């Protein structure tokens, strides 16, 4: 951003560009997944209505919610010193921290939507996509779910790192694109390559849509996989020390 630029207007322009780009990419991926959408219409009860409501949620969430919340975040939390239209040697670390903390926050809030009494009603619409899941399902969530699970997890990393607007946009775009790919049927064949490396795949996320109480992580690191292995290692150590004490 130029030094004399109005930060609010610059943030508004950036937010609008990201919203339009995300909606456009979603439309393109939906067109490439037209077979899944046709099956949704033909084989799922009220499938056409679910799809159209989901598209409406995409627009509402990206434009009416994402746009003003990004503006506020960028103006208040992003650093103003230097040229924020260029990457620096510190950019990769700031971007990575924002993405990692977002993944952890999303995992905890998403899991809470399923396990805390009364919370699931805010997340229920997303699970109206069960067997036939188009890319637009990625952001087809209620406004409460979108703000709580999708947007709020960006705040800790942004407040901690104080990124430039370019760095924040990069982190947001990475999360957004990968979330769309996690809901893209053509990506499911990559599951065998991603899951052993503790990454979320479209295949593992499909399991969440059908089983509901499994595979809460998205869109990058498979925190369910990591959590399970940490618990297994903890149990192994407890068992080992218990056996040593009783020997």
The 8 nearest C-alpha neighbors of each residue, nearest first, counted from 0:
[[1, 83, 84, 2, 4, 82, 9, 6],
 [0, 2, 4, 3, 82, 83, 84, 5],
 [1, 3, 4, 0, 82, 5, 81, 79],
 [2, 4, 1, 5, 0, 6, 9, 79],
 [5, 3, 1, 2, 6, 0, 9, 8],
 [4, 6, 8, 7, 9, 3, 2, 10],
 [7, 5, 9, 8, 4, 10, 74, 0],
 [8, 6, 10, 9, 5, 11, 74, 70],
 [7, 9, 11, 5, 10, 6, 12, 4],
 [8, 10, 6, 12, 11, 7, 5, 13],
 [11, 9, 13, 70, 7, 12, 8, 14],
 [12, 10, 8, 14, 9, 13, 70, 7],
 [11, 13, 9, 15, 10, 14, 16, 8],
 [14, 12, 10, 16, 15, 11, 9, 17],
 [15, 13, 11, 66, 17, 16, 12, 10],
 [14, 16, 18, 12, 13, 17, 19, 11],
 [15, 17, 13, 19, 14, 18, 20, 12],
 [18, 16, 20, 14, 15, 19, 21, 13],
 [19, 17, 15, 21, 61, 20, 16, 14],
 [18, 20, 22, 16, 21, 17, 23, 15],
 [19, 21, 17, 23, 18, 22, 16, 24],
 [22, 20, 24, 18, 23, 19, 17, 25],
 [21, 23, 25, 19, 24, 20, 18, 26],
 [24, 22, 20, 26, 25, 21, 19, 27],
 [25, 23, 27, 21, 26, 22, 20, 28],
 [24, 26, 22, 28, 23, 27, 135, 21],
 [27, 25, 29, 23, 24, 28, 30, 22],
 [26, 28, 24, 30, 29, 25, 23, 31],
 [29, 27, 31, 25, 30, 26, 32, 134],
 [30, 28, 32, 26, 31, 27, 134, 33],
 [29, 31, 33, 27, 32, 28, 26, 25],
 [30, 32, 28, 29, 33, 27, 34, 185],
 [33, 31, 29, 30, 34, 35, 28, 133],
 [34, 32, 36, 30, 35, 31, 29, 37],
 [33, 35, 37, 36, 32, 38, 31, 39],
 [34, 36, 38, 33, 37, 32, 131, 39],
 [37, 35, 39, 33, 38, 34, 133, 40],
 [38, 36, 40, 34, 39, 35, 33, 41],
 [37, 39, 41, 35, 40, 36, 42, 34],
 [38, 40, 36, 46, 43, 37, 131, 42],
 [41, 39, 46, 47, 37, 38, 42, 43],
 [40, 42, 38, 39, 37, 43, 46, 44],
 [41, 43, 38, 39, 40, 44, 46, 37],
 [44, 42, 46, 39, 41, 45, 40, 38],
 [43, 45, 46, 42, 40, 41, 47, 39],
 [46, 44, 48, 47, 43, 49, 40, 39],
 [47, 45, 40, 43, 49, 39, 44, 48],
 [46, 48, 40, 50, 49, 45, 51, 39],
 [47, 49, 51, 45, 50, 46, 52, 40],
 [50, 48, 46, 52, 47, 51, 53, 45],
 [49, 51, 53, 47, 48, 52, 46, 54],
 [52, 50, 54, 48, 53, 49, 47, 55],
 [53, 51, 55, 49, 54, 50, 48, 56],
 [52, 54, 139, 50, 56, 51, 55, 49],
 [53, 55, 57, 51, 56, 52, 50, 58],
 [54, 56, 52, 58, 53, 57, 59, 51],
 [57, 55, 59, 53, 139, 54, 58, 60],
 [58, 56, 54, 60, 55, 138, 139, 59],
 [57, 59, 55, 61, 56, 60, 62, 54],
 [60, 58, 56, 63, 62, 57, 61, 55],
 [59, 61, 64, 57, 58, 62, 56, 63],
 [60, 62, 65, 58, 18, 59, 64, 57],
 [63, 61, 66, 59, 64, 60, 65, 58],
 [62, 64, 59, 60, 61, 66, 65, 67],
 [65, 63, 60, 66, 62, 61, 67, 68],
 [64, 66, 61, 68, 62, 67, 60, 69],
 [65, 67, 14, 62, 69, 64, 68, 63],
 [68, 66, 70, 69, 65, 64, 71, 63],
 [69, 67, 71, 65, 70, 66, 72, 64],
 [68, 70, 72, 66, 67, 71, 65, 73],
 [71, 69, 67, 10, 73, 68, 72, 11],
 [72, 70, 68, 74, 69, 73, 75, 67],
 [71, 73, 69, 75, 70, 76, 74, 68],
 [74, 72, 77, 70, 71, 76, 75, 69],
 [73, 75, 71, 72, 76, 70, 77, 6],
 [76, 74, 72, 73, 71, 77, 78, 70],
 [77, 75, 72, 73, 161, 158, 74, 78],
 [78, 76, 73, 161, 162, 163, 164, 75],
 [79, 77, 163, 161, 80, 162, 76, 164],
 [78, 80, 77, 81, 163, 83, 82, 2],
 [81, 79, 78, 82, 83, 163, 2, 77],
 [82, 80, 83, 79, 78, 2, 163, 84],
 [81, 83, 84, 85, 0, 80, 1, 79],
 [82, 84, 163, 85, 0, 165, 81, 164],
 [83, 85, 82, 165, 0, 86, 164, 163],
 [86, 84, 83, 82, 87, 165, 163, 166],
 [85, 87, 90, 84, 88, 166, 83, 165],
 [88, 86, 90, 89, 85, 91, 83, 166],
 [87, 89, 90, 86, 91, 92, 93, 85],
 [90, 88, 87, 92, 91, 93, 86, 94],
 [89, 91, 93, 87, 92, 88, 86, 94],
 [92, 90, 94, 93, 89, 95, 88, 87],
 [91, 93, 95, 94, 90, 89, 96, 88],
 [94, 92, 90, 96, 95, 91, 160, 97],
 [93, 95, 91, 97, 170, 92, 96, 166],
 [94, 96, 92, 98, 97, 93, 91, 99],
 [97, 95, 99, 93, 98, 94, 156, 100],
 [96, 98, 156, 94, 100, 95, 99, 101],
 [99, 97, 101, 95, 96, 100, 170, 102],
 [100, 98, 96, 102, 101, 97, 95, 103],
 [101, 99, 103, 97, 102, 98, 156, 104],
 [100, 102, 152, 98, 104, 153, 99, 103],
 [103, 101, 99, 105, 100, 104, 106, 98],
 [104, 102, 100, 106, 101, 105, 107, 99],
 [103, 105, 152, 101, 107, 106, 102, 100],
 [104, 106, 102, 108, 148, 103, 107, 109],
 [107, 105, 216, 103, 109, 104, 108, 110],
 [106, 108, 110, 104, 105, 109, 111, 103],
 [109, 107, 111, 105, 110, 106, 148, 104],
 [110, 108, 112, 106, 111, 107, 105, 148],
 [109, 111, 107, 113, 112, 108, 215, 106],
 [112, 110, 108, 114, 115, 113, 109, 107],
 [113, 111, 119, 118, 109, 110, 114, 115],
 [114, 112, 111, 110, 119, 115, 109, 118],
 [113, 115, 111, 112, 110, 116, 119, 118],
 [114, 116, 111, 118, 112, 113, 117, 119],
 [117, 115, 118, 114, 119, 113, 112, 111],
 [116, 118, 119, 115, 120, 112, 121, 114],
 [117, 119, 112, 120, 116, 115, 121, 113],
 [118, 120, 112, 122, 121, 113, 123, 117],
 [119, 121, 123, 122, 118, 117, 124, 112],
 [122, 120, 119, 144, 123, 118, 141, 143],
 [123, 121, 119, 120, 124, 144, 125, 112],
 [122, 124, 120, 126, 125, 119, 121, 127],
 [125, 123, 127, 126, 122, 140, 141, 139],
 [126, 124, 140, 123, 127, 122, 139, 128],
 [127, 125, 128, 124, 123, 208, 129, 122],
 [126, 128, 124, 125, 129, 123, 49, 208],
 [129, 127, 126, 132, 131, 125, 130, 208],
 [128, 130, 208, 209, 131, 127, 126, 132],
 [129, 131, 132, 128, 209, 208, 205, 39],
 [132, 130, 39, 35, 129, 128, 133, 38],
 [131, 133, 128, 130, 136, 182, 129, 134],
 [134, 132, 135, 136, 183, 182, 29, 36],
 [135, 133, 182, 183, 136, 179, 29, 137],
 [136, 134, 137, 133, 25, 138, 139, 29],
 [135, 137, 139, 134, 138, 133, 132, 53],
 [136, 138, 135, 179, 139, 134, 182, 178],
 [139, 137, 57, 136, 140, 135, 56, 60],
 [140, 138, 53, 136, 56, 57, 137, 125],
 [141, 139, 125, 138, 144, 124, 145, 56],
 [140, 142, 144, 143, 121, 145, 122, 124],
 [143, 141, 145, 144, 146, 60, 140, 64],
 [144, 142, 146, 141, 145, 147, 121, 140],
 [145, 143, 141, 147, 142, 148, 146, 121],
 [146, 144, 142, 149, 143, 148, 147, 140],
 [145, 147, 150, 143, 144, 149, 148, 151],
 [148, 146, 144, 151, 145, 149, 143, 150],
 [149, 147, 105, 144, 145, 108, 146, 150],
 [148, 150, 145, 146, 147, 151, 152, 105],
 [151, 149, 146, 152, 153, 148, 147, 145],
 [150, 152, 153, 147, 154, 146, 149, 148],
 [153, 151, 101, 104, 154, 150, 105, 149],
 [152, 154, 101, 151, 150, 156, 155, 157],
 [153, 155, 157, 152, 151, 156, 158, 150],
 [156, 154, 158, 157, 153, 159, 152, 100],
 [157, 155, 97, 159, 158, 154, 100, 153],
 [156, 158, 154, 161, 160, 159, 155, 97],
 [159, 157, 155, 161, 156, 160, 154, 76],
 [160, 158, 156, 157, 161, 155, 154, 97],
 [159, 161, 157, 162, 93, 158, 156, 96],
 [162, 160, 77, 157, 158, 78, 76, 159],
 [163, 161, 77, 160, 166, 78, 167, 157],
 [162, 164, 83, 166, 77, 78, 165, 167],
 [163, 165, 167, 166, 77, 168, 83, 73],
 [166, 164, 168, 163, 167, 84, 83, 169],
 [167, 165, 169, 163, 168, 164, 162, 94],
 [166, 168, 164, 170, 169, 165, 162, 171],
 [167, 169, 171, 165, 166, 170, 172, 164],
 [170, 168, 166, 172, 167, 171, 165, 173],
 [169, 171, 167, 173, 94, 168, 172, 98],
 [172, 170, 168, 174, 169, 173, 175, 167],
 [171, 173, 175, 169, 174, 170, 176, 168],
 [174, 172, 170, 176, 175, 171, 177, 169],
 [173, 175, 171, 177, 172, 176, 178, 170],
 [174, 176, 172, 178, 173, 177, 171, 179],
 [177, 175, 179, 173, 178, 174, 172, 180],
 [178, 176, 180, 179, 174, 175, 218, 181],
 [177, 179, 218, 181, 175, 180, 176, 174],
 [178, 180, 176, 182, 177, 181, 134, 137],
 [179, 181, 183, 177, 182, 178, 176, 186],
 [182, 180, 201, 178, 179, 183, 200, 177],
 [183, 181, 134, 180, 179, 201, 137, 133],
 [182, 184, 180, 134, 185, 186, 181, 133],
 [185, 183, 186, 187, 182, 32, 201, 133],
 [184, 186, 187, 183, 188, 32, 201, 180],
 [187, 185, 184, 188, 183, 189, 201, 180],
 [186, 188, 202, 201, 189, 190, 185, 184],
 [187, 189, 190, 186, 185, 191, 202, 201],
 [190, 188, 187, 192, 191, 186, 193, 200],
 [191, 189, 193, 200, 192, 202, 188, 187],
 [190, 192, 189, 193, 194, 188, 195, 202],
 [193, 191, 190, 189, 194, 195, 196, 188],
 [194, 192, 190, 198, 196, 195, 191, 200],
 [193, 195, 197, 196, 198, 190, 191, 192],
 [196, 194, 197, 193, 192, 191, 198, 190],
 [195, 197, 194, 193, 198, 192, 221, 220],
 [198, 196, 221, 194, 195, 220, 224, 193],
 [197, 199, 220, 221, 193, 194, 219, 196],
 [200, 198, 221, 219, 220, 218, 217, 194],
 [201, 199, 203, 202, 190, 181, 193, 204],
 [200, 202, 181, 187, 204, 203, 182, 186],
 [201, 203, 187, 205, 200, 190, 204, 206],
 [202, 204, 200, 206, 205, 201, 199, 214],
 [203, 205, 207, 201, 206, 202, 200, 214],
 [204, 206, 208, 202, 207, 203, 201, 209],
 [207, 205, 204, 209, 203, 208, 210, 202],
 [208, 206, 211, 204, 214, 210, 205, 213],
 [207, 209, 205, 129, 211, 206, 210, 126],
 [208, 210, 206, 129, 207, 211, 205, 130],
 [209, 211, 207, 212, 206, 208, 213, 205],
 [212, 210, 207, 208, 209, 213, 206, 126],
 [213, 211, 210, 207, 113, 214, 215, 114],
 [214, 212, 207, 211, 215, 210, 206, 223],
 [215, 213, 207, 216, 223, 204, 203, 206],
 [214, 216, 110, 213, 106, 109, 207, 217],
 [215, 217, 106, 221, 222, 214, 223, 218],
 [218, 216, 219, 199, 220, 215, 102, 221],
 [217, 219, 178, 177, 199, 174, 181, 216],
 [220, 218, 199, 217, 198, 221, 177, 102],
 [221, 219, 198, 199, 222, 197, 217, 218],
 [220, 222, 198, 199, 197, 223, 224, 216],
 [221, 223, 225, 224, 216, 220, 226, 106],
 [224, 222, 226, 221, 225, 214, 227, 216],
 [223, 225, 227, 222, 221, 226, 197, 228],
 [226, 224, 222, 228, 223, 227, 229, 221],
 [227, 225, 223, 229, 228, 224, 222, 230],
 [228, 226, 230, 224, 225, 229, 223, 231],
 [229, 227, 231, 225, 230, 226, 232, 224],
 [228, 230, 232, 226, 231, 227, 233, 225],
 [229, 231, 233, 227, 228, 232, 234, 226],
 [230, 232, 228, 234, 229, 233, 235, 227],
 [233, 231, 235, 229, 234, 230, 228, 236],
 [234, 232, 230, 236, 235, 231, 229, 237],
 [233, 235, 237, 231, 236, 232, 238, 230],
 [236, 234, 232, 238, 233, 237, 239, 231],
 [235, 237, 239, 233, 238, 234, 240, 232],
 [238, 236, 234, 240, 239, 235, 241, 233],
 [237, 239, 235, 241, 236, 240, 234, 242],
 [238, 240, 236, 242, 237, 241, 235, 243],
 [239, 241, 243, 237, 242, 238, 236, 244],
 [242, 240, 238, 244, 243, 239, 237, 245],
 [241, 243, 245, 239, 240, 244, 246, 238],
 [244, 242, 240, 246, 241, 245, 239, 238],
 [245, 243, 241, 242, 246, 240, 239, 238],
 [244, 246, 242, 243, 241, 240, 239, 238],
 [245, 243, 244, 242, 241, 240, 239, 238]]
